[in-house]
Amino acid sequence: QVHFVEFGGGTVQAGGSLRLSCAASGRAISNYGVGWFRQAPGKEREYVSALHGTGLRYYSDSVKGRFTISKDNAENTMYLQMNSLKPEDTAVYYCAIQRSRITPRYYFSDAYEYWGQGIQVTVSS
């Protein structure tokens, strides 16, 4: 089984920064793509960012230039650095591991096999 430990969420003022961490066990993320999604109250879960096993990074338009995805294969941990946070970034953030090393469907949730439990991020205005 695959398990995750997520940390780094919390409440921050607009313009501030947070760094989410998601440590995985049970699957070596070096062999798979990873990603982050988020879900705001009353809204559907949406794609935020993806990192292929090849190292290619992708971002949604809403976070491009502000968020950075990365991973440490030795620690089996993925990260999401979030800068210049806005109130509309408020959501529960989920880390996830893709079904393969690379997929063109990285922005669809069904491309991901394992999901973290979610961590709350709140940005106050």
Disulfide bonds with the S-S distance in Angstrom:
Cys22-Cys95 1.96
